[in-house]
């Protein structure tokens, strides 16, 4: 398993590759990085994102498309605002994954 700092760097690099108007899930990031069991670790890393303007952690939702109840930057309302500004429709704090999920 990579060190926590290299894992964080990989998570942040993957986030920067997500195009505008798309989202990914925590598990999807973990799977992309080689270990689907690291979804919680991914969430912890995102919670400590040092540069959310450059690394768009707002584009990460849970496996059902739900926004993060404890979004690190002012809660789910702020995550919703950022997603909507990105062109993503949010209904009742949910995103339609069939429409907006990114599949690299």
Biopython code that builds the backbone (N, CA, C, O; Angstrom):
import numpy as np
from Bio.PDB.StructureBuilder import StructureBuilder

atoms = [
    (1, "UNK", "N", (0.849, -1.176, 0.000)),
    (1, "UNK", "CA", (0.000, 0.000, 0.000)),
    (1, "UNK", "C", (0.894, 1.239, 0.000)),
    (1, "UNK", "O", (1.902, 1.270, 0.706)),
    (2, "UNK", "N", (0.533, 2.271, -0.793)),
    (2, "UNK", "CA", (1.358, 3.468, -0.833)),
    (2, "UNK", "C", (1.304, 4.213, 0.492)),
    (2, "UNK", "O", (0.374, 4.030, 1.278)),
    (3, "UNK", "N", (2.312, 5.062, 0.739)),
    (3, "UNK", "CA", (2.287, 5.886, 1.942)),
    (3, "UNK", "C", (1.096, 6.826, 1.862)),
    (3, "UNK", "O", (0.561, 7.081, 0.783)),
    (4, "UNK", "N", (0.685, 7.344, 3.028)),
    (4, "UNK", "CA", (-0.499, 8.207, 3.034)),
    (4, "UNK", "C", (-0.291, 9.469, 2.209)),
    (4, "UNK", "O", (-1.232, 9.957, 1.583)),
    (5, "UNK", "N", (0.942, 10.011, 2.197)),
    (5, "UNK", "CA", (1.166, 11.225, 1.403)),
    (5, "UNK", "C", (1.140, 10.915, -0.092)),
    (5, "UNK", "O", (0.620, 11.713, -0.872)),
    (6, "UNK", "N", (1.696, 9.762, -0.512)),
    (6, "UNK", "CA", (1.633, 9.447, -1.940)),
    (6, "UNK", "C", (0.213, 9.064, -2.345)),
    (6, "UNK", "O", (-0.205, 9.342, -3.469)),
    (7, "UNK", "N", (-0.535, 8.427, -1.437)),
    (7, "UNK", "CA", (-1.935, 8.125, -1.724)),
    (7, "UNK", "C", (-2.714, 9.428, -1.904)),
    (7, "UNK", "O", (-3.519, 9.544, -2.828)),
    (8, "UNK", "N", (-2.485, 10.394, -1.042)),
    (8, "UNK", "CA", (-3.158, 11.691, -1.158)),
    (8, "UNK", "C", (-2.808, 12.345, -2.491)),
    (8, "UNK", "O", (-3.684, 12.883, -3.167)),
    (9, "UNK", "N", (-1.547, 12.302, -2.866)),
    (9, "UNK", "CA", (-1.138, 12.894, -4.144)),
    (9, "UNK", "C", (-1.850, 12.219, -5.313)),
    (9, "UNK", "O", (-2.259, 12.889, -6.261)),
    (10, "UNK", "N", (-2.001, 10.890, -5.250)),
    (10, "UNK", "CA", (-2.701, 10.166, -6.314)),
    (10, "UNK", "C", (-4.185, 10.537, -6.344)),
    (10, "UNK", "O", (-4.761, 10.708, -7.418)),
    (11, "UNK", "N", (-4.798, 10.661, -5.175)),
    (11, "UNK", "CA", (-6.210, 11.058, -5.099)),
    (11, "UNK", "C", (-6.383, 12.440, -5.711)),
    (11, "UNK", "O", (-7.265, 12.647, -6.544)),
    (12, "UNK", "N", (-5.549, 13.379, -5.305)),
    (12, "UNK", "CA", (-5.674, 14.747, -5.809)),
    (12, "UNK", "C", (-5.413, 14.816, -7.312)),
    (12, "UNK", "O", (-6.083, 15.568, -8.020)),
    (13, "UNK", "N", (-4.455, 14.048, -7.802)),
    (13, "UNK", "CA", (-4.179, 14.030, -9.247)),
    (13, "UNK", "C", (-5.388, 13.491, -10.012)),
    (13, "UNK", "O", (-5.753, 14.027, -11.059)),
    (14, "UNK", "N", (-6.005, 12.436, -9.491)),
    (14, "UNK", "CA", (-7.186, 11.888, -10.150)),
    (14, "UNK", "C", (-8.319, 12.915, -10.163)),
    (14, "UNK", "O", (-9.002, 13.077, -11.175)),
    (15, "UNK", "N", (-8.516, 13.600, -9.048)),
    (15, "UNK", "CA", (-9.578, 14.615, -8.989)),
    (15, "UNK", "C", (-9.371, 15.698, -10.031)),
    (15, "UNK", "O", (-10.331, 16.169, -10.641)),
    (16, "UNK", "N", (-8.142, 16.090, -10.235)),
    (16, "UNK", "CA", (-7.869, 17.144, -11.215)),
    (16, "UNK", "C", (-8.123, 16.673, -12.647)),
    (16, "UNK", "O", (-8.221, 17.497, -13.556)),
    (17, "UNK", "N", (-8.232, 15.360, -12.859)),
    (17, "UNK", "CA", (-8.498, 14.841, -14.203)),
    (17, "UNK", "C", (-9.990, 14.757, -14.525)),
    (17, "UNK", "O", (-10.355, 14.502, -15.672)),
    (18, "UNK", "N", (-10.849, 14.964, -13.540)),
    (18, "UNK", "CA", (-12.295, 14.870, -13.760)),
    (18, "UNK", "C", (-12.752, 16.118, -14.513)),
    (18, "UNK", "O", (-12.500, 17.235, -14.060)),
    (19, "UNK", "N", (-13.411, 15.948, -15.645)),
    (19, "UNK", "CA", (-13.854, 17.132, -16.392)),
    (19, "UNK", "C", (-15.018, 17.848, -15.711)),
    (19, "UNK", "O", (-15.755, 17.256, -14.922)),
    (20, "UNK", "N", (-15.165, 19.107, -16.024)),
    (20, "UNK", "CA", (-16.318, 19.872, -15.539)),
    (20, "UNK", "C", (-17.591, 19.158, -15.938)),
    (20, "UNK", "O", (-17.673, 18.555, -17.008)),
    (21, "UNK", "N", (-18.590, 19.234, -15.058)),
    (21, "UNK", "CA", (-19.873, 18.634, -15.356)),
    (21, "UNK", "C", (-19.949, 17.148, -15.059)),
    (21, "UNK", "O", (-20.930, 16.497, -15.419)),
    (22, "UNK", "N", (-18.934, 16.600, -14.410)),
    (22, "UNK", "CA", (-18.899, 15.173, -14.066)),
    (22, "UNK", "C", (-18.560, 14.989, -12.595)),
    (22, "UNK", "O", (-17.945, 15.856, -11.974)),
    (23, "UNK", "N", (-18.969, 13.849, -12.045)),
    (23, "UNK", "CA", (-18.646, 13.485, -10.668)),
    (23, "UNK", "C", (-18.097, 12.065, -10.638)),
    (23, "UNK", "O", (-18.248, 11.302, -11.592)),
    (24, "UNK", "N", (-17.457, 11.729, -9.525)),
    (24, "UNK", "CA", (-17.004, 10.364, -9.252)),
    (24, "UNK", "C", (-17.410, 10.032, -7.820)),
    (24, "UNK", "O", (-17.793, 10.910, -7.048)),
    (25, "UNK", "N", (-17.318, 8.745, -7.480)),
    (25, "UNK", "CA", (-17.621, 8.313, -6.117)),
    (25, "UNK", "C", (-16.321, 8.030, -5.363)),
    (25, "UNK", "O", (-15.259, 7.857, -5.962)),
    (26, "UNK", "N", (-16.434, 7.986, -4.040)),
    (26, "UNK", "CA", (-15.268, 7.650, -3.212)),
    (26, "UNK", "C", (-14.726, 6.278, -3.604)),
    (26, "UNK", "O", (-13.520, 6.101, -3.774)),
    (27, "UNK", "N", (-15.633, 5.310, -3.744)),
    (27, "UNK", "CA", (-15.226, 3.962, -4.114)),
    (27, "UNK", "C", (-14.605, 3.902, -5.487)),
    (27, "UNK", "O", (-13.681, 3.123, -5.721)),
    (28, "UNK", "N", (-15.097, 4.709, -6.389)),
    (28, "UNK", "CA", (-14.550, 4.750, -7.741)),
    (28, "UNK", "C", (-13.097, 5.233, -7.710)),
    (28, "UNK", "O", (-12.244, 4.697, -8.417)),
    (29, "UNK", "N", (-12.826, 6.240, -6.892)),
    (29, "UNK", "CA", (-11.447, 6.723, -6.767)),
    (29, "UNK", "C", (-10.573, 5.617, -6.185)),
    (29, "UNK", "O", (-9.486, 5.342, -6.694)),
    (30, "UNK", "N", (-11.054, 4.985, -5.112)),
    (30, "UNK", "CA", (-10.292, 3.915, -4.468)),
    (30, "UNK", "C", (-10.003, 2.781, -5.458)),
    (30, "UNK", "O", (-8.883, 2.274, -5.516)),
    (31, "UNK", "N", (-11.004, 2.392, -6.222)),
    (31, "UNK", "CA", (-10.833, 1.324, -7.208)),
    (31, "UNK", "C", (-9.832, 1.745, -8.284)),
    (31, "UNK", "O", (-8.961, 0.968, -8.675)),
    (32, "UNK", "N", (-9.969, 2.973, -8.752)),
    (32, "UNK", "CA", (-9.042, 3.496, -9.762)),
    (32, "UNK", "C", (-7.596, 3.444, -9.261)),
    (32, "UNK", "O", (-6.668, 3.222, -10.040)),
    (33, "UNK", "N", (-7.415, 3.652, -7.958)),
    (33, "UNK", "CA", (-6.072, 3.647, -7.376)),
    (33, "UNK", "C", (-5.603, 2.245, -6.990)),
    (33, "UNK", "O", (-4.498, 2.076, -6.476)),
    (34, "UNK", "N", (-6.455, 1.227, -7.243)),
    (34, "UNK", "CA", (-6.022, -0.139, -7.057)),
    (34, "UNK", "C", (-6.539, -0.862, -5.830)),
    (34, "UNK", "O", (-6.219, -2.036, -5.638)),
    (35, "UNK", "N", (-7.333, -0.198, -4.986)),
    (35, "UNK", "CA", (-7.841, -0.868, -3.790)),
    (35, "UNK", "C", (-9.228, -0.340, -3.441)),
    (35, "UNK", "O", (-9.343, 0.715, -2.817)),
    (36, "UNK", "N", (-10.285, -1.053, -3.831)),
    (36, "UNK", "CA", (-11.654, -0.575, -3.584)),
    (36, "UNK", "C", (-11.994, -0.446, -2.101)),
    (36, "UNK", "O", (-13.012, 0.153, -1.752)),
    (37, "UNK", "N", (-11.163, -0.995, -1.232)),
    (37, "UNK", "CA", (-11.423, -0.914, 0.205)),
    (37, "UNK", "C", (-10.910, 0.382, 0.828)),
    (37, "UNK", "O", (-11.028, 0.573, 2.038)),
    (38, "UNK", "N", (-10.351, 1.260, 0.026)),
    (38, "UNK", "CA", (-9.804, 2.512, 0.542)),
    (38, "UNK", "C", (-10.775, 3.692, 0.439)),
    (38, "UNK", "O", (-10.350, 4.840, 0.567)),
    (39, "UNK", "N", (-12.050, 3.438, 0.213)),
    (39, "UNK", "CA", (-13.014, 4.535, 0.033)),
    (39, "UNK", "C", (-13.032, 5.477, 1.234)),
    (39, "UNK", "O", (-13.078, 6.695, 1.057)),
    (40, "UNK", "N", (-12.998, 4.937, 2.449)),
    (40, "UNK", "CA", (-12.977, 5.798, 3.645)),
    (40, "UNK", "C", (-11.698, 6.622, 3.709)),
    (40, "UNK", "O", (-11.726, 7.795, 4.080)),
    (41, "UNK", "N", (-10.585, 6.008, 3.350)),
    (41, "UNK", "CA", (-9.315, 6.744, 3.336)),
    (41, "UNK", "C", (-9.384, 7.886, 2.324)),
    (41, "UNK", "O", (-8.882, 8.982, 2.578)),
    (42, "UNK", "N", (-10.006, 7.622, 1.180)),
    (42, "UNK", "CA", (-10.191, 8.669, 0.172)),
    (42, "UNK", "C", (-11.002, 9.818, 0.774)),
    (42, "UNK", "O", (-10.645, 10.984, 0.605)),
    (43, "UNK", "N", (-12.085, 9.494, 1.473)),
    (43, "UNK", "CA", (-12.897, 10.529, 2.120)),
    (43, "UNK", "C", (-12.099, 11.357, 3.104)),
    (43, "UNK", "O", (-12.246, 12.578, 3.151)),
    (44, "UNK", "N", (-11.257, 10.708, 3.890)),
    (44, "UNK", "CA", (-10.421, 11.437, 4.850)),
    (44, "UNK", "C", (-9.431, 12.346, 4.143)),
    (44, "UNK", "O", (-9.201, 13.479, 4.568)),
    (45, "UNK", "N", (-8.853, 11.851, 3.075)),
    (45, "UNK", "CA", (-7.921, 12.668, 2.294)),
    (45, "UNK", "C", (-8.637, 13.899, 1.737)),
    (45, "UNK", "O", (-8.109, 15.008, 1.804)),
    (46, "UNK", "N", (-9.824, 13.706, 1.195)),
    (46, "UNK", "CA", (-10.564, 14.833, 0.617)),
    (46, "UNK", "C", (-10.927, 15.858, 1.678)),
    (46, "UNK", "O", (-10.966, 17.058, 1.406)),
    (47, "UNK", "N", (-11.191, 15.384, 2.879)),
    (47, "UNK", "CA", (-11.559, 16.290, 3.972)),
    (47, "UNK", "C", (-10.400, 17.224, 4.338)),
    (47, "UNK", "O", (-10.612, 18.269, 4.953)),
    (48, "UNK", "N", (-9.182, 16.847, 3.960)),
    (48, "UNK", "CA", (-8.002, 17.656, 4.254)),
    (48, "UNK", "C", (-7.382, 18.262, 2.999)),
    (48, "UNK", "O", (-6.200, 18.606, 2.993)),
    (49, "UNK", "N", (-8.173, 18.391, 1.942)),
    (49, "UNK", "CA", (-7.706, 18.943, 0.673)),
    (49, "UNK", "C", (-7.098, 20.332, 0.912)),
    (49, "UNK", "O", (-7.811, 21.242, 1.335)),
    (50, "UNK", "N", (-5.803, 20.512, 0.652)),
    (50, "UNK", "CA", (-5.167, 21.799, 0.927)),
    (50, "UNK", "C", (-5.508, 22.899, -0.087)),
    (50, "UNK", "O", (-5.277, 24.077, 0.185)),
    (51, "UNK", "N", (-6.050, 22.529, -1.243)),
    (51, "UNK", "CA", (-6.321, 23.528, -2.286)),
    (51, "UNK", "C", (-7.592, 23.169, -3.060)),
    (51, "UNK", "O", (-7.515, 22.740, -4.211)),
    (52, "UNK", "N", (-8.774, 23.345, -2.426)),
    (52, "UNK", "CA", (-10.023, 22.935, -3.070)),
    (52, "UNK", "C", (-10.365, 23.698, -4.355)),
    (52, "UNK", "O", (-11.175, 23.226, -5.153)),
    (53, "UNK", "N", (-9.761, 24.861, -4.560)),
    (53, "UNK", "CA", (-10.023, 25.577, -5.811)),
    (53, "UNK", "C", (-9.293, 24.923, -6.978)),
    (53, "UNK", "O", (-9.772, 24.962, -8.111)),
    (54, "UNK", "N", (-8.144, 24.327, -6.708)),
    (54, "UNK", "CA", (-7.354, 23.650, -7.741)),
    (54, "UNK", "C", (-7.704, 22.167, -7.838)),
    (54, "UNK", "O", (-7.655, 21.585, -8.921)),
    (55, "UNK", "N", (-8.053, 21.565, -6.718)),
    (55, "UNK", "CA", (-8.371, 20.143, -6.655)),
    (55, "UNK", "C", (-9.842, 20.008, -6.283)),
    (55, "UNK", "O", (-10.192, 20.122, -5.108)),
    (56, "UNK", "N", (-10.715, 19.765, -7.271)),
    (56, "UNK", "CA", (-12.176, 19.876, -7.083)),
    (56, "UNK", "C", (-12.819, 18.714, -6.316)),
    (56, "UNK", "O", (-13.488, 17.863, -6.903)),
    (57, "UNK", "N", (-12.605, 18.694, -5.001)),
    (57, "UNK", "CA", (-13.189, 17.621, -4.187)),
    (57, "UNK", "C", (-14.716, 17.685, -4.178)),
    (57, "UNK", "O", (-15.369, 16.707, -3.815)),
    (58, "UNK", "N", (-15.287, 18.813, -4.570)),
    (58, "UNK", "CA", (-16.748, 18.916, -4.631)),
    (58, "UNK", "C", (-17.344, 17.974, -5.677)),
    (58, "UNK", "O", (-18.550, 17.729, -5.665)),
    (59, "UNK", "N", (-16.523, 17.445, -6.577)),
    (59, "UNK", "CA", (-16.997, 16.528, -7.621)),
    (59, "UNK", "C", (-17.067, 15.080, -7.147)),
    (59, "UNK", "O", (-17.230, 14.175, -7.966)),
    (60, "UNK", "N", (-16.947, 14.844, -5.840)),
    (60, "UNK", "CA", (-17.001, 13.488, -5.302)),
    (60, "UNK", "C", (-18.280, 13.331, -4.485)),
    (60, "UNK", "O", (-18.584, 14.137, -3.607)),
    (61, "UNK", "N", (-19.021, 12.266, -4.802)),
    (61, "UNK", "CA", (-20.283, 11.950, -4.111)),
    (61, "UNK", "C", (-20.228, 10.491, -3.655)),
    (61, "UNK", "O", (-19.306, 9.759, -4.015)),
    (62, "UNK", "N", (-21.215, 10.074, -2.864)),
    (62, "UNK", "CA", (-21.192, 8.669, -2.440)),
    (62, "UNK", "C", (-21.734, 7.762, -3.545)),
    (62, "UNK", "O", (-22.115, 8.231, -4.618)),
    (63, "UNK", "N", (-21.762, 6.474, -3.270)),
    (63, "UNK", "CA", (-22.119, 5.490, -4.301)),
    (63, "UNK", "C", (-23.559, 5.604, -4.782)),
    (63, "UNK", "O", (-23.915, 5.016, -5.803)),
    (64, "UNK", "N", (-24.385, 6.346, -4.069)),
    (64, "UNK", "CA", (-25.779, 6.566, -4.476)),
    (64, "UNK", "C", (-25.981, 7.969, -5.057)),
    (64, "UNK", "O", (-27.106, 8.364, -5.363)),
    (65, "UNK", "N", (-24.889, 8.715, -5.204)),
    (65, "UNK", "CA", (-24.974, 10.061, -5.760)),
    (65, "UNK", "C", (-25.248, 11.133, -4.731)),
    (65, "UNK", "O", (-25.474, 12.290, -5.088)),
    (66, "UNK", "N", (-25.232, 10.773, -3.466)),
    (66, "UNK", "CA", (-25.541, 11.732, -2.394)),
    (66, "UNK", "C", (-24.330, 12.618, -2.111)),
    (66, "UNK", "O", (-23.187, 12.162, -2.120)),
    (67, "UNK", "N", (-24.612, 13.888, -1.862)),
    (67, "UNK", "CA", (-23.551, 14.825, -1.502)),
    (67, "UNK", "C", (-23.030, 14.505, -0.112)),
    (67, "UNK", "O", (-23.693, 13.820, 0.667)),
    (68, "UNK", "N", (-21.848, 15.002, 0.192)),
    (68, "UNK", "CA", (-21.217, 14.747, 1.489)),
    (68, "UNK", "C", (-21.918, 15.549, 2.580)),
    (68, "UNK", "O", (-21.955, 16.777, 2.510)),
    (69, "UNK", "N", (-22.481, 14.870, 3.597)),
    (69, "UNK", "CA", (-23.155, 15.607, 4.671)),
    (69, "UNK", "C", (-22.188, 16.485, 5.454)),
    (69, "UNK", "O", (-22.604, 17.470, 6.065)),
    (70, "UNK", "N", (-20.913, 16.141, 5.443)),
    (70, "UNK", "CA", (-19.899, 16.925, 6.161)),
    (70, "UNK", "C", (-18.878, 17.507, 5.195)),
    (70, "UNK", "O", (-17.679, 17.518, 5.474)),
    (71, "UNK", "N", (-19.363, 17.989, 4.059)),
    (71, "UNK", "CA", (-18.449, 18.575, 3.067)),
    (71, "UNK", "C", (-17.572, 19.592, 3.785)),
    (71, "UNK", "O", (-18.072, 20.482, 4.472)),
    (72, "UNK", "N", (-16.276, 19.454, 3.620)),
    (72, "UNK", "CA", (-15.297, 20.217, 4.395)),
    (72, "UNK", "C", (-15.424, 21.722, 4.243)),
    (72, "UNK", "O", (-15.033, 22.468, 5.141)),
    (73, "UNK", "N", (-15.955, 22.171, 3.142)),
    (73, "UNK", "CA", (-16.050, 23.618, 2.904)),
    (73, "UNK", "C", (-17.507, 24.032, 3.043)),
    (73, "UNK", "O", (-18.221, 24.118, 2.044)),
    (74, "UNK", "N", (-17.956, 24.289, 4.256)),
    (74, "UNK", "CA", (-19.289, 24.829, 4.526)),
    (74, "UNK", "C", (-20.453, 23.895, 4.219)),
    (74, "UNK", "O", (-21.545, 24.371, 3.909)),
    (75, "UNK", "N", (-20.259, 22.596, 4.294)),
    (75, "UNK", "CA", (-21.367, 21.650, 4.226)),
    (75, "UNK", "C", (-21.910, 21.372, 2.843)),
    (75, "UNK", "O", (-21.401, 21.879, 1.844)),
    (76, "UNK", "N", (-22.972, 20.541, 2.798)),
    (76, "UNK", "CA", (-23.514, 20.092, 1.510)),
    (76, "UNK", "C", (-24.121, 21.223, 0.680)),
    (76, "UNK", "O", (-24.182, 21.121, -0.546)),
    (77, "UNK", "N", (-24.563, 22.284, 1.321)),
    (77, "UNK", "CA", (-25.111, 23.414, 0.549)),
    (77, "UNK", "C", (-24.035, 24.026, -0.346)),
    (77, "UNK", "O", (-24.302, 24.395, -1.489)),
    (78, "UNK", "N", (-22.819, 24.131, 0.186)),
    (78, "UNK", "CA", (-21.707, 24.665, -0.609)),
    (78, "UNK", "C", (-21.306, 23.681, -1.698)),
    (78, "UNK", "O", (-20.993, 24.095, -2.814)),
    (79, "UNK", "N", (-21.309, 22.385, -1.395)),
    (79, "UNK", "CA", (-21.003, 21.393, -2.422)),
    (79, "UNK", "C", (-22.045, 21.481, -3.531)),
    (79, "UNK", "O", (-21.699, 21.425, -4.711)),
    (80, "UNK", "N", (-23.307, 21.616, -3.165)),
    (80, "UNK", "CA", (-24.367, 21.747, -4.168)),
    (80, "UNK", "C", (-24.150, 22.997, -5.012)),
    (80, "UNK", "O", (-24.281, 22.943, -6.235)),
    (81, "UNK", "N", (-23.822, 24.114, -4.386)),
    (81, "UNK", "CA", (-23.593, 25.356, -5.124)),
    (81, "UNK", "C", (-22.469, 25.174, -6.145)),
    (81, "UNK", "O", (-22.586, 25.610, -7.290)),
    (82, "UNK", "N", (-21.385, 24.528, -5.723)),
    (82, "UNK", "CA", (-20.250, 24.327, -6.628)),
    (82, "UNK", "C", (-20.599, 23.360, -7.767)),
    (82, "UNK", "O", (-20.207, 23.580, -8.913)),
    (83, "UNK", "N", (-21.330, 22.301, -7.450)),
    (83, "UNK", "CA", (-21.738, 21.361, -8.501)),
    (83, "UNK", "C", (-22.656, 22.041, -9.507)),
    (83, "UNK", "O", (-22.491, 21.859, -10.713)),
    (84, "UNK", "N", (-23.608, 22.811, -9.035)),
    (84, "UNK", "CA", (-24.525, 23.501, -9.942)),
    (84, "UNK", "C", (-23.779, 24.511, -10.802)),
    (84, "UNK", "O", (-24.096, 24.672, -11.980)),
    (85, "UNK", "N", (-22.790, 25.195, -10.228)),
    (85, "UNK", "CA", (-21.972, 26.126, -11.010)),
    (85, "UNK", "C", (-21.160, 25.380, -12.065)),
    (85, "UNK", "O", (-20.746, 25.963, -13.067)),
    (86, "UNK", "N", (-20.936, 24.092, -11.834)),
    (86, "UNK", "CA", (-20.195, 23.221, -12.745)),
    (86, "UNK", "C", (-21.115, 22.606, -13.802)),
    (86, "UNK", "O", (-20.655, 21.862, -14.669)),
    (87, "UNK", "N", (-22.417, 22.915, -13.731)),
    (87, "UNK", "CA", (-23.364, 22.409, -14.717)),
    (87, "UNK", "C", (-24.052, 21.111, -14.338)),
    (87, "UNK", "O", (-24.657, 20.458, -15.188)),
    (88, "UNK", "N", (-23.966, 20.731, -13.070)),
    (88, "UNK", "CA", (-24.543, 19.475, -12.601)),
    (88, "UNK", "C", (-25.830, 19.764, -11.833)),
    (88, "UNK", "O", (-25.848, 20.581, -10.912)),
    (89, "UNK", "N", (-26.895, 19.087, -12.223)),
    (89, "UNK", "CA", (-28.170, 19.245, -11.534)),
    (89, "UNK", "C", (-28.143, 18.454, -10.226)),
    (89, "UNK", "O", (-27.778, 17.279, -10.205)),
    (90, "UNK", "N", (-28.536, 19.118, -9.135)),
    (90, "UNK", "CA", (-28.593, 18.483, -7.821)),
    (90, "UNK", "C", (-30.027, 18.584, -7.328)),
    (90, "UNK", "O", (-30.593, 19.675, -7.253)),
    (91, "UNK", "N", (-30.609, 17.436, -6.993)),
    (91, "UNK", "CA", (-31.976, 17.399, -6.484)),
    (91, "UNK", "C", (-31.956, 16.733, -5.116)),
    (91, "UNK", "O", (-31.527, 15.586, -4.983)),
    (92, "UNK", "N", (-32.419, 17.451, -4.100)),
    (92, "UNK", "CA", (-32.491, 16.925, -2.739)),
    (92, "UNK", "C", (-31.132, 16.349, -2.307)),
    (92, "UNK", "O", (-31.055, 15.259, -1.740)),
    (93, "UNK", "N", (-30.077, 17.102, -2.588)),
    (93, "UNK", "CA", (-28.701, 16.726, -2.241)),
    (93, "UNK", "C", (-28.239, 15.429, -2.907)),
    (93, "UNK", "O", (-27.403, 14.711, -2.358)),
    (94, "UNK", "N", (-28.783, 15.127, -4.091)),
    (94, "UNK", "CA", (-28.385, 13.951, -4.870)),
    (94, "UNK", "C", (-28.060, 14.360, -6.308)),
    (94, "UNK", "O", (-28.634, 15.302, -6.855)),
    (95, "UNK", "N", (-27.130, 13.625, -6.892)),
    (95, "UNK", "CA", (-26.755, 13.784, -8.288)),
    (95, "UNK", "C", (-27.130, 12.487, -9.005)),
    (95, "UNK", "O", (-26.936, 11.399, -8.462)),
    (96, "UNK", "N", (-27.657, 12.597, -10.200)),
    (96, "UNK", "CA", (-28.004, 11.421, -11.009)),
    (96, "UNK", "C", (-26.724, 10.855, -11.613)),
    (96, "UNK", "O", (-26.191, 11.396, -12.582)),
    (97, "UNK", "N", (-26.237, 9.762, -11.030)),
    (97, "UNK", "CA", (-24.987, 9.166, -11.503)),
    (97, "UNK", "C", (-25.088, 8.658, -12.937)),
    (97, "UNK", "O", (-24.092, 8.657, -13.660)),
    (98, "UNK", "N", (-26.269, 8.227, -13.357)),
    (98, "UNK", "CA", (-26.402, 7.735, -14.730)),
    (98, "UNK", "C", (-26.152, 8.848, -15.747)),
    (98, "UNK", "O", (-25.813, 8.582, -16.900)),
    (99, "UNK", "N", (-26.319, 10.066, -15.321)),
    (99, "UNK", "CA", (-26.114, 11.203, -16.215)),
    (99, "UNK", "C", (-24.755, 11.876, -16.013)),
    (99, "UNK", "O", (-24.134, 12.312, -16.982)),
    (100, "UNK", "N", (-24.292, 11.963, -14.776)),
    (100, "UNK", "CA", (-23.131, 12.804, -14.487)),
    (100, "UNK", "C", (-21.849, 12.060, -14.081)),
    (100, "UNK", "O", (-20.797, 12.686, -13.948)),
    (101, "UNK", "N", (-21.918, 10.736, -13.882)),
    (101, "UNK", "CA", (-20.721, 10.033, -13.419)),
    (101, "UNK", "C", (-19.675, 9.957, -14.518)),
    (101, "UNK", "O", (-19.977, 9.641, -15.669)),
    (102, "UNK", "N", (-18.458, 10.250, -14.144)),
    (102, "UNK", "CA", (-17.304, 10.204, -15.045)),
    (102, "UNK", "C", (-16.752, 8.785, -15.066)),
    (102, "UNK", "O", (-16.556, 8.167, -14.020)),
    (103, "UNK", "N", (-16.505, 8.279, -16.268)),
    (103, "UNK", "CA", (-15.911, 6.952, -16.448)),
    (103, "UNK", "C", (-14.661, 7.112, -17.300)),
    (103, "UNK", "O", (-14.727, 7.104, -18.529)),
    (104, "UNK", "N", (-13.520, 7.257, -16.630)),
    (104, "UNK", "CA", (-12.275, 7.467, -17.407)),
    (104, "UNK", "C", (-11.891, 6.264, -18.237)),
    (104, "UNK", "O", (-10.878, 6.293, -18.935)),
]
sb = StructureBuilder()
sb.init_structure("model")
sb.init_model(0)
sb.init_chain("A")
sb.init_seg("    ")
for serial, (resi, resn, name, xyz) in enumerate(atoms, 1):
    if name == "N":
        sb.init_residue(resn, " ", resi, " ")
    sb.init_atom(name, np.array(xyz, "f"), 0.0, 1.0, " ", f" {name:<3s}", serial, name[0])
structure = sb.get_structure()
